[in-house]
Amino acid sequence: MANDLSTPLTGRKRKPGAKRHLPVARILAGILLLLGAAFVARLLLVDDPDGGRPSQEVAITTTRNGNEVANAVTQGPVSITADPQEFPADGSIQALDANASGAGSITGLPDQFGALPDLSEETADGPIPRISGAGLTPFAAYALSAGPAVASGKPLIAIIVSGLGINEQGSLDAIDELPENVTLAFAPYGKTLSTTVAAARSGGHEVLLEVPLEPFDYPQNDPGPQTLLTGETPRANIDKLFWLMARFGGYVGLINNMGARFTASAADFSPIMEELGARGLGYVDDGSSNRSLAPQLAEGNKVPFGRVDLTIDANPSRASILAALASLEAKAVENGHAIGIVSALPISVTTVTEWSRALESRGILLVPASALMK
């Protein structure tokens, strides 16, 4: 026994009858090494970007090409329905009467932003509206003419549909369905604004830009990125305004999205209204706040101004919308004119479209919002 314990391990002899143990760990390590080598070899030698996963090719269909209005905008040459001596096809502008309503009514796209070059100023954020060297304002250039309706002496109603541009197909469907002269307000955040705004103008609609303004419960209630805020420097809010105005072109003016706190602050709102006056743009107050200083500031800066009289789809049901439209008609008969605003919900768009068909038979005319902006 003593000799066995003192004998080196390498020199021991296995006793007769002892069992031989297989090197299991070494075998498993060898198998894993072989599998790893095979995997690496497959990656290097086999061209299969799907890694062996099952795949199938499926045709993708879209309804985008089914929209005739949008296709007409994005294909073919640009057309401008105005005097060719005043608006040549090359986009240049001759001297125009800046006081002529609808002088530059355009149904085509001079460029990807839908704005005439002489009415655009380049900024770091893109082109924004300005008054042309000949004195033509964007409000006058892009407003739809409503002279005969105004001269008729009949009660006038303008309808503004808000919240367009975020959902491309929904916006295009609304544009197709709504009658001409309905004014369309686009949010500044859509990814295809150049397409949807162009389709709107090609379909005979006047366009407004929605600008997010600070409400009283901000930021719990947030209108969106680049919201103009109270307490910020005028330069900071002007920079935000330029970013918003550069999202698309061809609009007659701006309309607020929320903004009860901002529109009640003269110190914050005044520089914005001054900028609109200097650039020849109009402003529509959505009528949601009785504390808004927009009427006074617009008058002081010679900004074409209108105020919404009634929100049509505060209750988005057909019966409630029709009742609100009847109230709007009564206001128009009483005051000679009225402005209503409605969201781009399908039920709202459909109900307004059906209501408008018999409006003229009741002695009331539908006009673009610019016709009711002083």
Residue pairs with C-beta under 8 A, 6 or more apart in sequence:
4 12
63 169
64 70
64 168
64 169
65 71
67 172
67 176
67 199
69 172
69 175
69 176
69 199
69 202
69 203
70 172
70 195
70 196
70 198
70 199
72 202
73 108
73 109
73 195
73 198
73 199
73 202
74 195
74 198
77 89
78 89
78 91
78 108
78 109
78 110
79 89
79 107
79 108
80 87
80 89
80 106
80 107
80 108
80 110
81 105
81 106
81 107
82 103
82 104
82 105
82 106
85 94
86 93
86 94
86 96
86 103
86 104
87 93
87 104
87 106
87 116
88 94
91 110
91 111
91 116
91 117
92 117
92 118
93 116
93 117
93 118
93 119
93 132
93 134
93 136
94 134
95 134
96 103
96 104
96 132
96 134
96 135
96 136
96 141
97 103
98 134
98 135
98 136
98 137
98 140
99 140
100 140
101 140
101 143
101 145
101 146
101 147
101 370
101 371
102 140
102 143
102 144
102 145
102 146
102 147
103 136
103 140
103 141
104 116
104 119
104 136
104 140
104 141
104 142
105 142
105 143
105 144
105 145
106 114
106 116
106 141
106 142
106 201
106 250
107 201
107 202
107 204
108 202
109 194
109 198
109 201
110 116
110 117
111 117
111 249
112 194
113 120
113 126
113 127
113 194
113 248
113 249
113 250
114 194
114 197
114 198
114 201
114 248
114 249
114 250
115 127
115 129
115 138
115 249
115 250
116 132
116 141
118 132
118 133
118 134
118 136
119 129
119 130
119 131
119 132
119 136
119 138
119 141
120 127
120 128
120 129
120 130
120 249
121 127
121 128
121 129
121 130
123 242
123 246
125 242
125 243
125 246
126 246
126 247
127 246
127 249
128 242
128 245
128 246
128 279
129 138
129 245
129 249
129 251
129 279
129 280
129 281
130 138
130 279
130 280
131 137
131 138
131 278
131 279
131 280
132 141
136 280
137 279
137 280
137 281
138 251
138 252
138 253
138 279
138 280
138 281
139 252
139 253
139 280
139 281
139 282
139 304
139 370
139 373
140 280
142 201
142 206
142 207
142 250
142 251
142 252
143 206
143 252
143 368
143 370
143 371
144 181
144 204
144 205
144 206
144 368
144 370
144 371
146 156
146 181
146 367
146 368
146 370
146 371
149 156
149 365
149 367
149 371
150 156
150 367
150 371
152 365
154 363
154 364
154 365
155 329
155 332
155 333
155 336
155 337
155 338
155 363
155 364
155 365
156 332
156 336
156 337
156 338
156 364
156 365
156 366
156 367
156 371
156 372
157 328
157 329
157 332
157 337
157 338
157 339
157 340
157 359
157 364
157 365
157 366
157 367
158 181
158 183
158 306
158 337
158 338
158 339
158 340
158 366
158 367
158 368
158 369
158 371
158 372
159 182
159 183
159 312
159 339
159 340
159 341
159 342
159 352
159 356
159 366
160 182
160 183
160 184
160 185
160 208
160 255
160 284
160 308
160 339
160 340
160 341
160 342
160 369
161 174
161 178
161 182
161 183
161 184
161 185
161 341
161 342
161 343
161 344
161 348
161 349
161 352
162 185
162 210
162 255
162 257
162 286
162 341
162 342
162 343
162 344
163 185
163 187
163 210
163 343
163 344
164 171
164 174
164 175
164 184
164 185
164 186
164 187
164 196
164 200
164 344
165 171
165 186
165 187
165 188
165 189
165 190
165 192
165 193
165 196
165 197
165 248
166 187
166 189
166 190
167 190
168 190
168 191
168 192
168 195
168 196
170 344
170 346
171 186
171 190
171 196
171 199
171 200
171 344
172 196
172 199
173 346
173 349
174 184
174 344
174 346
174 349
175 184
175 196
175 199
175 200
175 203
175 205
176 203
177 349
177 350
177 353
178 184
178 203
178 205
178 349
178 352
178 353
179 353
179 356
179 357
179 366
180 203
180 204
180 205
181 204
181 205
181 206
181 366
181 367
181 368
182 205
182 352
182 356
182 366
182 368
183 205
183 206
183 207
183 208
183 368
183 369
183 370
184 200
184 205
184 206
184 207
184 208
185 207
185 208
185 209
185 210
185 255
186 193
186 196
186 197
186 200
186 207
186 208
186 209
186 210
186 248
186 251
187 210
187 224
187 257
188 209
188 210
188 211
188 212
188 224
188 226
188 244
188 247
188 248
189 224
189 225
189 247
190 196
193 247
193 248
194 248
197 207
197 248
197 249
197 250
197 251
198 250
200 207
201 207
201 250
205 368
206 252
206 368
206 369
206 370
207 250
207 251
207 252
208 251
208 252
208 253
208 254
208 255
208 284
208 369
209 244
209 245
209 247
209 248
209 251
209 253
209 254
209 255
210 254
210 255
210 256
210 257
211 228
211 241
211 244
211 254
211 255
211 256
211 257
212 223
212 224
212 225
212 226
212 227
212 228
212 244
212 257
212 258
212 259
213 223
213 227
213 228
213 256
213 257
213 258
213 259
213 261
213 262
213 263
214 223
214 227
214 228
214 229
214 230
214 258
214 259
214 261
214 262
215 221
215 223
215 258
215 259
215 260
215 261
215 262
216 260
216 261
218 227
218 229
218 261
221 258
223 257
223 258
223 259
224 257
226 240
226 243
226 244
227 240
228 237
228 240
228 241
228 259
228 262
228 268
228 272
229 237
229 262
229 268
230 261
230 262
230 265
230 267
230 268
231 268
232 268
234 268
234 271
237 268
237 271
237 272
238 271
238 272
238 275
241 272
241 275
245 254
251 281
252 281
252 282
252 304
252 369
252 370
253 276
253 281
253 282
253 283
253 284
253 303
253 304
253 370
253 373
254 276
254 281
254 282
254 283
254 284
255 283
255 284
255 285
255 286
256 262
256 263
256 284
256 285
256 286
256 288
256 294
257 286
258 288
259 289
259 292
260 288
260 289
260 291
260 292
262 268
262 269
263 269
263 285
263 289
263 291
263 292
263 293
263 294
264 289
264 291
264 292
264 293
265 293
266 293
266 297
269 293
269 294
269 297
270 297
273 283
273 294
273 297
273 298
273 300
273 301
273 303
274 301
276 282
276 283
276 301
276 303
277 301
277 302
277 303
281 303
281 304
282 303
282 304
282 305
282 306
282 370
282 373
283 294
283 298
283 303
283 304
283 305
283 306
284 305
284 306
284 307
284 308
284 339
284 369
284 373
285 292
285 294
285 295
285 305
285 306
285 307
285 308
286 308
286 311
286 341
287 307
287 308
287 309
287 310
287 311
287 341
288 311
294 305
294 307
295 305
295 307
297 303
298 304
298 305
299 305
304 370
304 373
304 374
305 373
305 374
306 339
306 369
306 372
306 373
306 374
307 339
308 339
308 340
308 341
309 328
309 331
309 338
309 339
309 340
310 324
310 327
310 328
310 331
310 338
310 339
310 340
310 341
311 324
311 340
311 341
311 342
312 321
312 324
312 325
312 328
312 340
312 341
312 342
312 348
312 352
313 320
313 321
313 324
313 342
313 343
313 345
313 347
313 348
314 320
314 324
315 321
316 343
316 345
316 347
316 348
317 347
318 347
318 351
321 342
321 347
321 348
321 351
321 352
322 351
322 355
324 340
325 340
325 351
325 352
325 355
328 338
328 340
329 338
329 359
329 362
329 364
331 338
332 338
332 364
333 364
337 372
339 369
339 372
342 348
342 349
342 352
356 366
359 365
359 366
360 366
